[in-house]
Amino acid sequence: MAATQFKVMGSLDQGSLHIIQLEETTPPFPLLQPVPIVGLLPIQLNSPDTVLPILNITLNL
């Protein structure tokens, strides 16, 4: 997820192989708010007979 914060716990360098051990941390304040899912809206493709549902997402900024 975007804005996720990590702390480096360890690292290993084996020539051309680099391994980094990370731990997810809790930020002191939330950086992102969850986005509510409002509902489904139809979308049309090339054929007027074909209608697929898509998600309509509302952002509360």
C-alpha positions in Angstrom: 0.0 0.0 0.0 1.2 3.5 -0.7 2.6 5.4 2.3 3.4 2.3 4.2 6.4 2.8 6.5 9.1 0.2 7.1 12.1 -0.1 9.4 15.2 -1.9 8.2 15.9 -4.8 10.6 18.9 -6.3 8.8 20.6 -6.6 5.4 22.9 -9.2 3.7 25.2 -8.6 0.7 26.2 -11.8 -1.1 27.9 -10.5 -4.2 25.1 -9.9 -6.7 22.4 -10.9 -4.2 21.2 -8.3 -1.7 18.6 -9.2 1.0 17.0 -6.6 3.2 14.8 -7.6 6.1 12.0 -5.1 6.8 9.4 -4.6 9.5 6.3 -2.6 8.9 5.9 0.2 11.4 2.9 2.2 12.6 3.3 5.9 11.6 2.7 8.5 14.3 -0.3 9.8 12.4 -2.3 8.2 9.6 -1.0 9.1 6.1 -4.0 7.8 4.1 -7.6 7.3 4.9 -9.5 4.2 3.6 -11.5 4.9 0.5 -15.2 3.9 0.9 -16.8 1.9 -1.9 -20.0 3.7 -2.8 -21.6 1.4 -5.4 -21.5 -0.1 -8.9 -22.0 1.8 -12.1 -22.4 0.2 -15.6 -19.8 0.9 -18.3 -20.2 0.4 -22.0 -17.7 -1.3 -24.3 -17.5 -1.2 -28.1 -20.8 -3.1 -28.4 -23.8 -1.2 -27.1 -25.3 -4.5 -25.9 -22.3 -5.2 -23.6 -22.5 -3.5 -20.2 -20.1 -4.3 -17.3 -20.2 -3.0 -13.8 -17.4 -0.9 -12.4 -16.7 0.5 -9.0 -17.5 4.1 -8.3 -15.1 5.3 -5.6 -15.8 8.5 -3.7 -12.8 10.3 -2.1 -13.3 12.2 1.1 -10.5 14.8 1.1 
